[in-house]
Amino acid sequence: MKHWILFLFSLSLISLQGQETDVDAVEIPEVRDSLGQILNPRYREDQFYLGVNFNLLLNFPKGVTQNGLSYGLQGGFIRDFPLNEDCTFALGIGIGYGFNSYYSNLRALENGVDLEYVVLTDADSYRRNKLETHVIEVPLEFRWRNSTRETFKFWRIYGGAKFGYIVGSRSKYVTNEFVDSFNNPDTENFTYGLTLNVGYNTFNLHLYYGLNTLFEDGVNGPDGQQLEMSVLRLGLIFYIL
């Protein structure tokens, strides 16, 4: 499955380069502003982004619940490729970084070279328990906006996909007496999901729906069943030229 995703993503990159060549070949008429000065006939939008989101875990095993504020941060650069003369339709492809935390009562314990997972039943026995990940991300967006060459406030609908690679995962359990923190190799390193960003001007709603699980295949929970939790992210994203 991973190989198919990477193959399709490579085809998208090739297609994107072809789209840029075709669009650049279109003859676009000269445009002037109200003072008669020539405007750039092609313009690009929203090439830097910052975002904050709330992370929801889906498909919990029995007895596991989410607690605390499971938040995430994202930021990066997206190259904007206009597809029509008015530049209202475009493709965007970029590179970015994401940090995500997941607070729950599912604790990871080191057991020799392996990890085991237990459900914490007494909420008063610990201060916090979380899993955090650091991800290199590649967003791919199909973009619509009703912008013009002279306006900076406009509606946008950007839908697409986001691919990621987890470069670091850590489990952390904190009580009043001690802290247990270690790298967690059980997370699925390659991530991918669907995205939708909708809004006007500065504030835009962000949605990410993960299509694969947070943990690798074969990682079992406290009941012996496979951990199949997936991720849903809801938040705000801010675009900058």
C-alpha positions in Angstrom: 0.0 0.0 0.0 2.8 2.4 0.9 4.5 1.8 -2.4 1.3 2.6 -4.3 0.8 5.9 -2.4 4.4 6.9 -3.1 3.9 6.0 -6.8 0.7 8.0 -7.1 2.3 11.0 -5.3 5.2 10.9 -7.8 2.7 11.0 -10.7 1.1 14.0 -9.1 4.5 15.8 -9.1 5.0 15.1 -12.7 1.5 16.2 -13.6 2.0 19.4 -11.6 5.1 20.3 -13.6 3.2 19.7 -16.8 0.4 21.9 -15.6 2.8 24.8 -14.9 4.3 24.5 -18.4 0.9 24.5 -20.0 -0.5 27.4 -18.0 2.7 29.5 -18.6 2.2 29.0 -22.3 -1.3 30.6 -22.3 -1.2 34.2 -23.6 -2.6 36.5 -20.9 -3.7 40.0 -21.8 -1.9 43.0 -20.4 -3.6 44.3 -17.2 -3.3 47.8 -15.7 -4.4 49.3 -12.4 -6.4 52.4 -11.9 -3.3 54.6 -12.4 -2.4 52.9 -15.7 0.5 51.0 -14.4 1.0 47.5 -15.7 0.2 44.8 -13.2 1.8 41.4 -13.1 -0.5 39.3 -15.3 0.1 36.2 -13.1 0.0 36.2 -9.4 0.2 33.6 -6.7 -1.6 33.4 -3.4 -1.1 31.9 0.1 2.4 30.5 -0.1 3.2 30.4 3.6 0.9 28.9 6.2 0.6 28.6 10.0 -2.0 26.6 11.8 -3.2 25.4 15.2 -5.5 22.4 15.7 -7.2 20.1 18.1 -6.5 16.4 17.7 -9.3 13.9 18.0 -8.5 10.1 18.1 -11.0 7.8 16.5 -11.6 4.0 17.0 -10.5 3.8 20.6 -10.0 0.3 22.1 -12.2 -0.6 25.0 -11.6 1.4 28.1 -9.4 4.0 26.4 -10.5 7.7 26.5 -9.0 10.9 25.4 -8.2 13.6 28.1 -6.5 16.9 28.3 -6.0 19.3 25.4 -4.6 17.3 22.5 -3.3 20.1 20.3 -1.2 20.4 17.2 0.8 23.0 15.4 1.7 23.2 11.7 3.6 25.6 9.4 5.3 25.6 6.0 5.6 26.8 2.5 3.3 26.0 -0.5 4.2 26.7 -4.1 1.1 28.1 -5.8 0.6 27.2 -9.5 -2.3 29.2 -11.1 -4.3 27.2 -13.7 -6.4 29.8 -15.4 -6.0 33.4 -16.7 -7.8 34.9 -13.6 -5.6 32.8 -11.3 -8.7 31.8 -9.3 -7.9 28.1 -9.8 -4.6 26.7 -8.8 -2.6 23.8 -7.6 -0.5 24.0 -4.5 2.3 21.7 -3.4 4.6 22.4 -0.4 6.8 21.3 2.5 6.1 21.8 6.1 6.5 20.7 9.7 3.8 19.5 12.1 3.8 18.8 15.9 1.0 16.8 17.4 0.2 15.7 20.9 -2.4 13.1 22.0 -3.4 12.9 25.7 -5.3 9.8 26.8 -5.4 7.1 29.5 -3.5 4.6 27.2 0.0 4.4 28.8 3.0 2.9 27.0 5.4 0.9 29.2 8.9 -0.3 28.2 9.1 -4.1 28.6 12.7 -5.0 27.5 13.0 -4.2 23.8 9.2 -4.1 23.3 6.4 -1.8 24.5 3.2 -2.8 26.1 0.1 -0.7 26.7 -2.1 -0.5 29.7 -5.3 1.5 30.5 -5.0 4.0 33.4 -8.1 3.6 35.4 -7.4 6.1 38.2 -7.2 9.7 36.8 -5.9 11.0 40.2 -2.8 8.8 40.1 -1.1 10.8 37.4 -0.9 14.4 36.1 -0.7 13.7 32.4 0.0 10.9 29.9 0.6 11.6 26.2 2.1 10.6 22.9 3.7 13.3 20.8 4.9 13.2 17.2 7.1 15.4 15.0 6.2 15.2 11.3 7.7 16.4 8.0 4.7 17.1 5.8 3.9 17.5 2.1 0.6 19.2 1.4 -1.0 18.9 -2.0 -4.0 21.2 -2.6 -6.5 21.9 -5.4 -7.3 25.6 -4.9 -10.2 27.9 -5.6 -10.4 31.6 -4.5 -12.3 34.6 -5.7 -9.3 36.9 -5.5 -8.1 39.4 -8.0 -4.8 41.0 -8.7 -5.7 44.0 -6.6 -7.7 42.5 -3.7 -6.2 40.9 -0.6 -9.5 39.8 1.2 -11.2 36.9 -0.5 -13.0 33.6 0.0 -11.0 30.4 -0.5 -11.7 26.7 -0.7 -8.6 24.5 -0.7 -9.1 20.7 -0.8 -6.5 18.0 -1.2 -4.3 15.6 0.7 -1.4 15.7 3.0 1.5 13.2 3.2 3.8 13.0 6.1 6.8 11.2 7.6 7.1 11.0 11.4 10.7 11.8 12.3 10.2 11.5 16.1 7.6 10.0 18.5 7.7 10.1 22.3 5.6 8.7 25.1 5.5 10.7 28.3 3.9 9.8 31.6 4.0 12.3 34.5 3.1 12.0 38.2 3.9 14.1 41.2 6.8 11.7 42.0 8.4 10.9 38.7 8.5 11.3 34.9 8.7 8.4 32.5 9.6 9.6 29.0 11.0 7.6 26.0 11.0 7.3 22.2 8.1 5.3 20.9 8.9 3.3 17.7 5.4 1.9 17.4 3.9 4.8 15.5 3.2 4.5 11.8 6.0 6.6 10.3 4.3 7.2 6.9 1.1 9.2 7.3 -1.5 10.4 4.7 -5.0 11.9 4.9 -7.5 14.3 3.3 -7.5 18.0 4.0 -10.0 20.8 3.6 -9.3 24.5 4.3 -12.2 27.0 4.0 -12.5 30.6 5.0 -12.3 34.3 4.3 -9.4 36.7 4.6 -7.3 35.8 7.7 -9.3 33.1 9.5 -9.8 29.8 7.8 -11.1 26.5 9.1 -8.8 23.5 8.8 -9.8 19.8 8.6 -7.6 16.8 8.3 -8.9 13.2 8.2 -6.2 10.6 8.5 -6.5 7.6 6.2 -4.1 5.4 8.1 -3.7 4.4 11.7 -1.6 6.2 14.3 0.2 2.9 15.2 1.9 0.4 13.0 0.1 -2.9 12.1 0.6 -5.5 14.7 0.8 -3.2 17.7 -1.7 -4.5 20.3 -3.5 -2.8 23.1 -4.3 -3.9 26.6 -7.0 -6.3 25.4 -4.7 -8.0 22.9 -6.5 -6.4 20.0 -4.7 -4.3 17.4 -4.5 -0.6 18.0 -6.4 0.9 15.1 -6.8 4.5 16.2 -6.9 7.1 13.5 -6.7 10.9 13.6 -9.1 13.7 13.0 -7.8 17.3 13.3 -9.9 20.4 13.5 -8.5 23.9 13.8 -7.5 27.2 12.2 -5.0 27.9 9.4 -3.6 31.3 8.5 -2.1 32.0 5.0 0.5 34.5 4.2 1.8 35.6 0.8 
